[in-house]
Every structure is written in structure tokens, then in C-alpha cells.
Amino acid sequence: MGILIALLSGALMSIQGVFNTEVTKQTSLWVSTGWVQLSAFLVCVVAWLYNGRQSVGALMQVDNKYTLLGGVIGAFITVTVIQSMSQLGPAKAAMLIVISQLAVAYLIELFGMFGVDKEPFEWRKVLGMAIAIVGIVIFKWE
């Protein structure tokens, strides 16, 4: 099930990036980003009202307060996805975004950052990332 959810997530991210880029062309970067964040907030409020209304006060009990910055990071993710897709096109931007996600996620695991369990270094994972980078070069090759 996790694999299907991850595949759906990737597909939705690509579609969202294209949609957001089109809205930005007709408005502006910050109007588009603001709309994305506002509409996401409204969906979350509706889902919260529908699904049992857990206490919002629980946010104050989160151990590492810096983790509450996920929404702030989300705004910058939206901005950078819009900019990269408009400058590179959806396919190239998505490939670079995925490579970056993979590399940063591996470093987070490798160093045990942000409360994630530390994992040992494995050459096969580095080789996998290198192969993905070669794939991008082949994809961009004209």
C-alpha cells in the first residue's frame, strides 16, 4: 500500500506543479503560492472537521518545535517547484526534484538528523543515485 501511495504522491506533485505554473503565468508567483497554501489549509480544515476534530492544542506538545516549520517549508517548496517547472519544463524539473529529494533523504538517514534513525553508509545507495543522475543526463541529451 505504501508503494501505491508514494506513486500517487509523485503523480499528484507533477500535476500540481503544472497547475501552479499555469496559475502563476496568469497571476504572479506569490498569488499562486498563496492560493495553493490557502486552498490546502481549507481542505485540511474540512478534513479535520469531518475526521474527529483532534485537539489543535496538541501542536504545542510537539517535542521538537522546529518540526512545526513544515508549512513554511511547504510554501517555499511550492515557489521553487513553480519556478523550476516554468524554467525547465515539467519532466526535467521533476527529475531534478526527485534526485534532490533522494540525496537529501539519504543524508538525513545517514546522519540520523531530525529524529530519524541513523542508517549505515551503503555504496549501493550511492550507486543508485549516480545511475539516476546518469538517467537525467540521458533524458536531457539532445
Phi and psi in radians as a Rosetta constraint file:
Dihedral C 1 N 2 CA 2 C 2 CIRCULARHARMONIC -1.031 0.35
Dihedral N 2 CA 2 C 2 N 3 CIRCULARHARMONIC -0.654 0.35
Dihedral C 2 N 3 CA 3 C 3 CIRCULARHARMONIC -1.130 0.35
Dihedral N 3 CA 3 C 3 N 4 CIRCULARHARMONIC -0.767 0.35
Dihedral C 3 N 4 CA 4 C 4 CIRCULARHARMONIC -1.130 0.35
Dihedral N 4 CA 4 C 4 N 5 CIRCULARHARMONIC -0.704 0.35
Dihedral C 4 N 5 CA 5 C 5 CIRCULARHARMONIC -1.128 0.35
Dihedral N 5 CA 5 C 5 N 6 CIRCULARHARMONIC -0.729 0.35
Dihedral C 5 N 6 CA 6 C 6 CIRCULARHARMONIC -1.112 0.35
Dihedral N 6 CA 6 C 6 N 7 CIRCULARHARMONIC -0.728 0.35
Dihedral C 6 N 7 CA 7 C 7 CIRCULARHARMONIC -1.114 0.35
Dihedral N 7 CA 7 C 7 N 8 CIRCULARHARMONIC -0.734 0.35
Dihedral C 7 N 8 CA 8 C 8 CIRCULARHARMONIC -1.084 0.35
Dihedral N 8 CA 8 C 8 N 9 CIRCULARHARMONIC -0.735 0.35
Dihedral C 8 N 9 CA 9 C 9 CIRCULARHARMONIC -1.030 0.35
Dihedral N 9 CA 9 C 9 N 10 CIRCULARHARMONIC -0.822 0.35
Dihedral C 9 N 10 CA 10 C 10 CIRCULARHARMONIC -1.078 0.35
Dihedral N 10 CA 10 C 10 N 11 CIRCULARHARMONIC -0.740 0.35
Dihedral C 10 N 11 CA 11 C 11 CIRCULARHARMONIC -1.115 0.35
Dihedral N 11 CA 11 C 11 N 12 CIRCULARHARMONIC -0.777 0.35
Dihedral C 11 N 12 CA 12 C 12 CIRCULARHARMONIC -1.124 0.35
Dihedral N 12 CA 12 C 12 N 13 CIRCULARHARMONIC -0.661 0.35
Dihedral C 12 N 13 CA 13 C 13 CIRCULARHARMONIC -1.101 0.35
Dihedral N 13 CA 13 C 13 N 14 CIRCULARHARMONIC -0.719 0.35
Dihedral C 13 N 14 CA 14 C 14 CIRCULARHARMONIC -1.143 0.35
Dihedral N 14 CA 14 C 14 N 15 CIRCULARHARMONIC -0.775 0.35
Dihedral C 14 N 15 CA 15 C 15 CIRCULARHARMONIC -1.120 0.35
Dihedral N 15 CA 15 C 15 N 16 CIRCULARHARMONIC -0.772 0.35
Dihedral C 15 N 16 CA 16 C 16 CIRCULARHARMONIC -1.060 0.35
Dihedral N 16 CA 16 C 16 N 17 CIRCULARHARMONIC -0.742 0.35
Dihedral C 16 N 17 CA 17 C 17 CIRCULARHARMONIC -1.034 0.35
Dihedral N 17 CA 17 C 17 N 18 CIRCULARHARMONIC -0.732 0.35
Dihedral C 17 N 18 CA 18 C 18 CIRCULARHARMONIC -1.155 0.35
Dihedral N 18 CA 18 C 18 N 19 CIRCULARHARMONIC -0.807 0.35
Dihedral C 18 N 19 CA 19 C 19 CIRCULARHARMONIC -1.023 0.35
Dihedral N 19 CA 19 C 19 N 20 CIRCULARHARMONIC -0.854 0.35
Dihedral C 19 N 20 CA 20 C 20 CIRCULARHARMONIC -1.087 0.35
Dihedral N 20 CA 20 C 20 N 21 CIRCULARHARMONIC -0.656 0.35
Dihedral C 20 N 21 CA 21 C 21 CIRCULARHARMONIC -1.121 0.35
Dihedral N 21 CA 21 C 21 N 22 CIRCULARHARMONIC -0.719 0.35
Dihedral C 21 N 22 CA 22 C 22 CIRCULARHARMONIC -1.144 0.35
Dihedral N 22 CA 22 C 22 N 23 CIRCULARHARMONIC -0.725 0.35
Dihedral C 22 N 23 CA 23 C 23 CIRCULARHARMONIC -1.113 0.35
Dihedral N 23 CA 23 C 23 N 24 CIRCULARHARMONIC -0.692 0.35
Dihedral C 23 N 24 CA 24 C 24 CIRCULARHARMONIC -1.090 0.35
Dihedral N 24 CA 24 C 24 N 25 CIRCULARHARMONIC -0.685 0.35
Dihedral C 24 N 25 CA 25 C 25 CIRCULARHARMONIC -1.048 0.35
Dihedral N 25 CA 25 C 25 N 26 CIRCULARHARMONIC -0.551 0.35
Dihedral C 25 N 26 CA 26 C 26 CIRCULARHARMONIC -1.680 0.35
Dihedral N 26 CA 26 C 26 N 27 CIRCULARHARMONIC -0.226 0.35
Dihedral C 26 N 27 CA 27 C 27 CIRCULARHARMONIC -2.189 0.35
Dihedral N 27 CA 27 C 27 N 28 CIRCULARHARMONIC -1.854 0.35
Dihedral C 27 N 28 CA 28 C 28 CIRCULARHARMONIC -2.751 0.35
Dihedral N 28 CA 28 C 28 N 29 CIRCULARHARMONIC 2.938 0.35
Dihedral C 28 N 29 CA 29 C 29 CIRCULARHARMONIC -1.030 0.35
Dihedral N 29 CA 29 C 29 N 30 CIRCULARHARMONIC -0.807 0.35
Dihedral C 29 N 30 CA 30 C 30 CIRCULARHARMONIC -1.361 0.35
Dihedral N 30 CA 30 C 30 N 31 CIRCULARHARMONIC -0.523 0.35
Dihedral C 30 N 31 CA 31 C 31 CIRCULARHARMONIC -1.143 0.35
Dihedral N 31 CA 31 C 31 N 32 CIRCULARHARMONIC -0.801 0.35
Dihedral C 31 N 32 CA 32 C 32 CIRCULARHARMONIC -1.084 0.35
Dihedral N 32 CA 32 C 32 N 33 CIRCULARHARMONIC -0.836 0.35
Dihedral C 32 N 33 CA 33 C 33 CIRCULARHARMONIC -1.085 0.35
Dihedral N 33 CA 33 C 33 N 34 CIRCULARHARMONIC -0.748 0.35
Dihedral C 33 N 34 CA 34 C 34 CIRCULARHARMONIC -1.060 0.35
Dihedral N 34 CA 34 C 34 N 35 CIRCULARHARMONIC -0.734 0.35
Dihedral C 34 N 35 CA 35 C 35 CIRCULARHARMONIC -1.099 0.35
Dihedral N 35 CA 35 C 35 N 36 CIRCULARHARMONIC -0.750 0.35
Dihedral C 35 N 36 CA 36 C 36 CIRCULARHARMONIC -1.032 0.35
Dihedral N 36 CA 36 C 36 N 37 CIRCULARHARMONIC -0.832 0.35
Dihedral C 36 N 37 CA 37 C 37 CIRCULARHARMONIC -1.188 0.35
Dihedral N 37 CA 37 C 37 N 38 CIRCULARHARMONIC -0.718 0.35
Dihedral C 37 N 38 CA 38 C 38 CIRCULARHARMONIC -1.134 0.35
Dihedral N 38 CA 38 C 38 N 39 CIRCULARHARMONIC -0.798 0.35
Dihedral C 38 N 39 CA 39 C 39 CIRCULARHARMONIC -1.161 0.35
Dihedral N 39 CA 39 C 39 N 40 CIRCULARHARMONIC -0.630 0.35
Dihedral C 39 N 40 CA 40 C 40 CIRCULARHARMONIC -1.115 0.35
Dihedral N 40 CA 40 C 40 N 41 CIRCULARHARMONIC -0.716 0.35
Dihedral C 40 N 41 CA 41 C 41 CIRCULARHARMONIC -1.065 0.35
Dihedral N 41 CA 41 C 41 N 42 CIRCULARHARMONIC -0.770 0.35
Dihedral C 41 N 42 CA 42 C 42 CIRCULARHARMONIC -1.118 0.35
Dihedral N 42 CA 42 C 42 N 43 CIRCULARHARMONIC -0.706 0.35
Dihedral C 42 N 43 CA 43 C 43 CIRCULARHARMONIC -1.080 0.35
Dihedral N 43 CA 43 C 43 N 44 CIRCULARHARMONIC -0.731 0.35
Dihedral C 43 N 44 CA 44 C 44 CIRCULARHARMONIC -1.139 0.35
Dihedral N 44 CA 44 C 44 N 45 CIRCULARHARMONIC -0.676 0.35
Dihedral C 44 N 45 CA 45 C 45 CIRCULARHARMONIC -1.108 0.35
Dihedral N 45 CA 45 C 45 N 46 CIRCULARHARMONIC -0.781 0.35
Dihedral C 45 N 46 CA 46 C 46 CIRCULARHARMONIC -1.094 0.35
Dihedral N 46 CA 46 C 46 N 47 CIRCULARHARMONIC -0.786 0.35
Dihedral C 46 N 47 CA 47 C 47 CIRCULARHARMONIC -1.092 0.35
Dihedral N 47 CA 47 C 47 N 48 CIRCULARHARMONIC -0.688 0.35
Dihedral C 47 N 48 CA 48 C 48 CIRCULARHARMONIC -1.104 0.35
Dihedral N 48 CA 48 C 48 N 49 CIRCULARHARMONIC -0.783 0.35
Dihedral C 48 N 49 CA 49 C 49 CIRCULARHARMONIC -1.113 0.35
Dihedral N 49 CA 49 C 49 N 50 CIRCULARHARMONIC -0.643 0.35
Dihedral C 49 N 50 CA 50 C 50 CIRCULARHARMONIC -1.333 0.35
Dihedral N 50 CA 50 C 50 N 51 CIRCULARHARMONIC -0.577 0.35
Dihedral C 50 N 51 CA 51 C 51 CIRCULARHARMONIC -1.804 0.35
Dihedral N 51 CA 51 C 51 N 52 CIRCULARHARMONIC 0.572 0.35
Dihedral C 51 N 52 CA 52 C 52 CIRCULARHARMONIC 1.855 0.35
Dihedral N 52 CA 52 C 52 N 53 CIRCULARHARMONIC -0.160 0.35
Dihedral C 52 N 53 CA 53 C 53 CIRCULARHARMONIC 0.957 0.35
Dihedral N 53 CA 53 C 53 N 54 CIRCULARHARMONIC 1.015 0.35
Dihedral C 53 N 54 CA 54 C 54 CIRCULARHARMONIC -1.054 0.35
Dihedral N 54 CA 54 C 54 N 55 CIRCULARHARMONIC 2.705 0.35
Dihedral C 54 N 55 CA 55 C 55 CIRCULARHARMONIC -1.161 0.35
Dihedral N 55 CA 55 C 55 N 56 CIRCULARHARMONIC 2.182 0.35
Dihedral C 55 N 56 CA 56 C 56 CIRCULARHARMONIC -1.155 0.35
Dihedral N 56 CA 56 C 56 N 57 CIRCULARHARMONIC -0.488 0.35
Dihedral C 56 N 57 CA 57 C 57 CIRCULARHARMONIC -1.051 0.35
Dihedral N 57 CA 57 C 57 N 58 CIRCULARHARMONIC -0.346 0.35
Dihedral C 57 N 58 CA 58 C 58 CIRCULARHARMONIC -1.055 0.35
Dihedral N 58 CA 58 C 58 N 59 CIRCULARHARMONIC -0.401 0.35
Dihedral C 58 N 59 CA 59 C 59 CIRCULARHARMONIC -1.038 0.35
Dihedral N 59 CA 59 C 59 N 60 CIRCULARHARMONIC -0.571 0.35
Dihedral C 59 N 60 CA 60 C 60 CIRCULARHARMONIC -1.273 0.35
Dihedral N 60 CA 60 C 60 N 61 CIRCULARHARMONIC -0.219 0.35
Dihedral C 60 N 61 CA 61 C 61 CIRCULARHARMONIC -1.670 0.35
Dihedral N 61 CA 61 C 61 N 62 CIRCULARHARMONIC 0.015 0.35
Dihedral C 61 N 62 CA 62 C 62 CIRCULARHARMONIC -1.104 0.35
Dihedral N 62 CA 62 C 62 N 63 CIRCULARHARMONIC 2.263 0.35
Dihedral C 62 N 63 CA 63 C 63 CIRCULARHARMONIC -1.080 0.35
Dihedral N 63 CA 63 C 63 N 64 CIRCULARHARMONIC -1.003 0.35
Dihedral C 63 N 64 CA 64 C 64 CIRCULARHARMONIC -1.690 0.35
Dihedral N 64 CA 64 C 64 N 65 CIRCULARHARMONIC 1.740 0.35
Dihedral C 64 N 65 CA 65 C 65 CIRCULARHARMONIC -1.027 0.35
Dihedral N 65 CA 65 C 65 N 66 CIRCULARHARMONIC -0.497 0.35
Dihedral C 65 N 66 CA 66 C 66 CIRCULARHARMONIC -1.059 0.35
Dihedral N 66 CA 66 C 66 N 67 CIRCULARHARMONIC -0.413 0.35
Dihedral C 66 N 67 CA 67 C 67 CIRCULARHARMONIC -1.212 0.35
Dihedral N 67 CA 67 C 67 N 68 CIRCULARHARMONIC -0.252 0.35
Dihedral C 67 N 68 CA 68 C 68 CIRCULARHARMONIC -1.278 0.35
Dihedral N 68 CA 68 C 68 N 69 CIRCULARHARMONIC -0.098 0.35
Dihedral C 68 N 69 CA 69 C 69 CIRCULARHARMONIC -1.427 0.35
Dihedral N 69 CA 69 C 69 N 70 CIRCULARHARMONIC 0.096 0.35
Dihedral C 69 N 70 CA 70 C 70 CIRCULARHARMONIC -0.973 0.35
Dihedral N 70 CA 70 C 70 N 71 CIRCULARHARMONIC -0.666 0.35
Dihedral C 70 N 71 CA 71 C 71 CIRCULARHARMONIC -1.185 0.35
Dihedral N 71 CA 71 C 71 N 72 CIRCULARHARMONIC -0.673 0.35
Dihedral C 71 N 72 CA 72 C 72 CIRCULARHARMONIC -1.099 0.35
Dihedral N 72 CA 72 C 72 N 73 CIRCULARHARMONIC -0.792 0.35
Dihedral C 72 N 73 CA 73 C 73 CIRCULARHARMONIC -1.070 0.35
Dihedral N 73 CA 73 C 73 N 74 CIRCULARHARMONIC -0.671 0.35
Dihedral C 73 N 74 CA 74 C 74 CIRCULARHARMONIC -1.030 0.35
Dihedral N 74 CA 74 C 74 N 75 CIRCULARHARMONIC -0.669 0.35
Dihedral C 74 N 75 CA 75 C 75 CIRCULARHARMONIC -1.107 0.35
Dihedral N 75 CA 75 C 75 N 76 CIRCULARHARMONIC -0.733 0.35
Dihedral C 75 N 76 CA 76 C 76 CIRCULARHARMONIC -1.270 0.35
Dihedral N 76 CA 76 C 76 N 77 CIRCULARHARMONIC -0.509 0.35
Dihedral C 76 N 77 CA 77 C 77 CIRCULARHARMONIC -1.089 0.35
Dihedral N 77 CA 77 C 77 N 78 CIRCULARHARMONIC -0.808 0.35
Dihedral C 77 N 78 CA 78 C 78 CIRCULARHARMONIC -1.025 0.35
Dihedral N 78 CA 78 C 78 N 79 CIRCULARHARMONIC -0.813 0.35
Dihedral C 78 N 79 CA 79 C 79 CIRCULARHARMONIC -1.064 0.35
Dihedral N 79 CA 79 C 79 N 80 CIRCULARHARMONIC -0.834 0.35
Dihedral C 79 N 80 CA 80 C 80 CIRCULARHARMONIC -1.235 0.35
Dihedral N 80 CA 80 C 80 N 81 CIRCULARHARMONIC -0.581 0.35
Dihedral C 80 N 81 CA 81 C 81 CIRCULARHARMONIC -1.144 0.35
Dihedral N 81 CA 81 C 81 N 82 CIRCULARHARMONIC -0.788 0.35
Dihedral C 81 N 82 CA 82 C 82 CIRCULARHARMONIC -1.028 0.35
Dihedral N 82 CA 82 C 82 N 83 CIRCULARHARMONIC -0.842 0.35
Dihedral C 82 N 83 CA 83 C 83 CIRCULARHARMONIC -1.127 0.35
Dihedral N 83 CA 83 C 83 N 84 CIRCULARHARMONIC -0.765 0.35
Dihedral C 83 N 84 CA 84 C 84 CIRCULARHARMONIC -1.183 0.35
Dihedral N 84 CA 84 C 84 N 85 CIRCULARHARMONIC -0.688 0.35
Dihedral C 84 N 85 CA 85 C 85 CIRCULARHARMONIC -1.183 0.35
Dihedral N 85 CA 85 C 85 N 86 CIRCULARHARMONIC -0.629 0.35
Dihedral C 85 N 86 CA 86 C 86 CIRCULARHARMONIC -1.266 0.35
Dihedral N 86 CA 86 C 86 N 87 CIRCULARHARMONIC -0.519 0.35
Dihedral C 86 N 87 CA 87 C 87 CIRCULARHARMONIC -1.555 0.35
Dihedral N 87 CA 87 C 87 N 88 CIRCULARHARMONIC -0.548 0.35
Dihedral C 87 N 88 CA 88 C 88 CIRCULARHARMONIC -1.940 0.35
Dihedral N 88 CA 88 C 88 N 89 CIRCULARHARMONIC -0.342 0.35
Dihedral C 88 N 89 CA 89 C 89 CIRCULARHARMONIC 1.621 0.35
Dihedral N 89 CA 89 C 89 N 90 CIRCULARHARMONIC 2.744 0.35
Dihedral C 89 N 90 CA 90 C 90 CIRCULARHARMONIC -1.056 0.35
Dihedral N 90 CA 90 C 90 N 91 CIRCULARHARMONIC -0.757 0.35
Dihedral C 90 N 91 CA 91 C 91 CIRCULARHARMONIC -1.191 0.35
Dihedral N 91 CA 91 C 91 N 92 CIRCULARHARMONIC -0.861 0.35
Dihedral C 91 N 92 CA 92 C 92 CIRCULARHARMONIC -1.119 0.35
Dihedral N 92 CA 92 C 92 N 93 CIRCULARHARMONIC -0.758 0.35
Dihedral C 92 N 93 CA 93 C 93 CIRCULARHARMONIC -1.076 0.35
Dihedral N 93 CA 93 C 93 N 94 CIRCULARHARMONIC -0.805 0.35
Dihedral C 93 N 94 CA 94 C 94 CIRCULARHARMONIC -1.070 0.35
Dihedral N 94 CA 94 C 94 N 95 CIRCULARHARMONIC -0.705 0.35
Dihedral C 94 N 95 CA 95 C 95 CIRCULARHARMONIC -1.103 0.35
Dihedral N 95 CA 95 C 95 N 96 CIRCULARHARMONIC -0.800 0.35
Dihedral C 95 N 96 CA 96 C 96 CIRCULARHARMONIC -1.160 0.35
Dihedral N 96 CA 96 C 96 N 97 CIRCULARHARMONIC -0.666 0.35
Dihedral C 96 N 97 CA 97 C 97 CIRCULARHARMONIC -1.070 0.35
Dihedral N 97 CA 97 C 97 N 98 CIRCULARHARMONIC -0.786 0.35
Dihedral C 97 N 98 CA 98 C 98 CIRCULARHARMONIC -1.130 0.35
Dihedral N 98 CA 98 C 98 N 99 CIRCULARHARMONIC -0.730 0.35
Dihedral C 98 N 99 CA 99 C 99 CIRCULARHARMONIC -1.077 0.35
Dihedral N 99 CA 99 C 99 N 100 CIRCULARHARMONIC -0.768 0.35
Dihedral C 99 N 100 CA 100 C 100 CIRCULARHARMONIC -1.089 0.35
Dihedral N 100 CA 100 C 100 N 101 CIRCULARHARMONIC -0.757 0.35
Dihedral C 100 N 101 CA 101 C 101 CIRCULARHARMONIC -1.042 0.35
Dihedral N 101 CA 101 C 101 N 102 CIRCULARHARMONIC -0.778 0.35
Dihedral C 101 N 102 CA 102 C 102 CIRCULARHARMONIC -1.108 0.35
Dihedral N 102 CA 102 C 102 N 103 CIRCULARHARMONIC -0.820 0.35
Dihedral C 102 N 103 CA 103 C 103 CIRCULARHARMONIC -1.122 0.35
Dihedral N 103 CA 103 C 103 N 104 CIRCULARHARMONIC -0.800 0.35
Dihedral C 103 N 104 CA 104 C 104 CIRCULARHARMONIC -1.182 0.35
Dihedral N 104 CA 104 C 104 N 105 CIRCULARHARMONIC -0.709 0.35
Dihedral C 104 N 105 CA 105 C 105 CIRCULARHARMONIC -1.082 0.35
Dihedral N 105 CA 105 C 105 N 106 CIRCULARHARMONIC -0.686 0.35
Dihedral C 105 N 106 CA 106 C 106 CIRCULARHARMONIC -1.159 0.35
Dihedral N 106 CA 106 C 106 N 107 CIRCULARHARMONIC -0.732 0.35
Dihedral C 106 N 107 CA 107 C 107 CIRCULARHARMONIC -1.096 0.35
Dihedral N 107 CA 107 C 107 N 108 CIRCULARHARMONIC -0.682 0.35
Dihedral C 107 N 108 CA 108 C 108 CIRCULARHARMONIC -1.071 0.35
Dihedral N 108 CA 108 C 108 N 109 CIRCULARHARMONIC -0.773 0.35
Dihedral C 108 N 109 CA 109 C 109 CIRCULARHARMONIC -1.169 0.35
Dihedral N 109 CA 109 C 109 N 110 CIRCULARHARMONIC -0.732 0.35
Dihedral C 109 N 110 CA 110 C 110 CIRCULARHARMONIC -1.086 0.35
Dihedral N 110 CA 110 C 110 N 111 CIRCULARHARMONIC -0.713 0.35
Dihedral C 110 N 111 CA 111 C 111 CIRCULARHARMONIC -1.722 0.35
Dihedral N 111 CA 111 C 111 N 112 CIRCULARHARMONIC -0.001 0.35
Dihedral C 111 N 112 CA 112 C 112 CIRCULARHARMONIC 1.074 0.35
Dihedral N 112 CA 112 C 112 N 113 CIRCULARHARMONIC 0.742 0.35
Dihedral C 112 N 113 CA 113 C 113 CIRCULARHARMONIC -1.439 0.35
Dihedral N 113 CA 113 C 113 N 114 CIRCULARHARMONIC 2.696 0.35
Dihedral C 113 N 114 CA 114 C 114 CIRCULARHARMONIC 1.031 0.35
Dihedral N 114 CA 114 C 114 N 115 CIRCULARHARMONIC 0.531 0.35
Dihedral C 114 N 115 CA 115 C 115 CIRCULARHARMONIC 1.482 0.35
Dihedral N 115 CA 115 C 115 N 116 CIRCULARHARMONIC 0.064 0.35
Dihedral C 115 N 116 CA 116 C 116 CIRCULARHARMONIC -1.408 0.35
Dihedral N 116 CA 116 C 116 N 117 CIRCULARHARMONIC 2.484 0.35
Dihedral C 116 N 117 CA 117 C 117 CIRCULARHARMONIC -1.072 0.35
Dihedral N 117 CA 117 C 117 N 118 CIRCULARHARMONIC 2.360 0.35
Dihedral C 117 N 118 CA 118 C 118 CIRCULARHARMONIC -1.264 0.35
Dihedral N 118 CA 118 C 118 N 119 CIRCULARHARMONIC 2.327 0.35
Dihedral C 118 N 119 CA 119 C 119 CIRCULARHARMONIC -1.998 0.35
Dihedral N 119 CA 119 C 119 N 120 CIRCULARHARMONIC 2.606 0.35
Dihedral C 119 N 120 CA 120 C 120 CIRCULARHARMONIC -1.277 0.35
Dihedral N 120 CA 120 C 120 N 121 CIRCULARHARMONIC 2.685 0.35
Dihedral C 120 N 121 CA 121 C 121 CIRCULARHARMONIC -1.137 0.35
Dihedral N 121 CA 121 C 121 N 122 CIRCULARHARMONIC 2.385 0.35
Dihedral C 121 N 122 CA 122 C 122 CIRCULARHARMONIC -2.362 0.35
Dihedral N 122 CA 122 C 122 N 123 CIRCULARHARMONIC 2.147 0.35
Dihedral C 122 N 123 CA 123 C 123 CIRCULARHARMONIC -1.061 0.35
Dihedral N 123 CA 123 C 123 N 124 CIRCULARHARMONIC -0.578 0.35
Dihedral C 123 N 124 CA 124 C 124 CIRCULARHARMONIC -1.112 0.35
Dihedral N 124 CA 124 C 124 N 125 CIRCULARHARMONIC -0.551 0.35
Dihedral C 124 N 125 CA 125 C 125 CIRCULARHARMONIC -1.244 0.35
Dihedral N 125 CA 125 C 125 N 126 CIRCULARHARMONIC -0.679 0.35
Dihedral C 125 N 126 CA 126 C 126 CIRCULARHARMONIC -1.139 0.35
Dihedral N 126 CA 126 C 126 N 127 CIRCULARHARMONIC -0.728 0.35
Dihedral C 126 N 127 CA 127 C 127 CIRCULARHARMONIC -1.071 0.35
Dihedral N 127 CA 127 C 127 N 128 CIRCULARHARMONIC -0.722 0.35
Dihedral C 127 N 128 CA 128 C 128 CIRCULARHARMONIC -1.060 0.35
Dihedral N 128 CA 128 C 128 N 129 CIRCULARHARMONIC -0.731 0.35
Dihedral C 128 N 129 CA 129 C 129 CIRCULARHARMONIC -1.159 0.35
Dihedral N 129 CA 129 C 129 N 130 CIRCULARHARMONIC -0.685 0.35
Dihedral C 129 N 130 CA 130 C 130 CIRCULARHARMONIC -1.098 0.35
Dihedral N 130 CA 130 C 130 N 131 CIRCULARHARMONIC -0.721 0.35
Dihedral C 130 N 131 CA 131 C 131 CIRCULARHARMONIC -1.103 0.35
Dihedral N 131 CA 131 C 131 N 132 CIRCULARHARMONIC -0.696 0.35
Dihedral C 131 N 132 CA 132 C 132 CIRCULARHARMONIC -1.104 0.35
Dihedral N 132 CA 132 C 132 N 133 CIRCULARHARMONIC -0.697 0.35
Dihedral C 132 N 133 CA 133 C 133 CIRCULARHARMONIC -1.141 0.35
Dihedral N 133 CA 133 C 133 N 134 CIRCULARHARMONIC -0.736 0.35
Dihedral C 133 N 134 CA 134 C 134 CIRCULARHARMONIC -1.052 0.35
Dihedral N 134 CA 134 C 134 N 135 CIRCULARHARMONIC -0.686 0.35
Dihedral C 134 N 135 CA 135 C 135 CIRCULARHARMONIC -1.032 0.35
Dihedral N 135 CA 135 C 135 N 136 CIRCULARHARMONIC -0.698 0.35
Dihedral C 135 N 136 CA 136 C 136 CIRCULARHARMONIC -1.127 0.35
Dihedral N 136 CA 136 C 136 N 137 CIRCULARHARMONIC -0.767 0.35
Dihedral C 136 N 137 CA 137 C 137 CIRCULARHARMONIC -1.043 0.35
Dihedral N 137 CA 137 C 137 N 138 CIRCULARHARMONIC -0.781 0.35
Dihedral C 137 N 138 CA 138 C 138 CIRCULARHARMONIC -1.097 0.35
Dihedral N 138 CA 138 C 138 N 139 CIRCULARHARMONIC -0.750 0.35
Dihedral C 138 N 139 CA 139 C 139 CIRCULARHARMONIC -1.074 0.35
Dihedral N 139 CA 139 C 139 N 140 CIRCULARHARMONIC -0.689 0.35
Dihedral C 139 N 140 CA 140 C 140 CIRCULARHARMONIC -1.446 0.35
Dihedral N 140 CA 140 C 140 N 141 CIRCULARHARMONIC -0.273 0.35
Dihedral C 140 N 141 CA 141 C 141 CIRCULARHARMONIC -1.049 0.35
Dihedral N 141 CA 141 C 141 N 142 CIRCULARHARMONIC 2.256 0.35
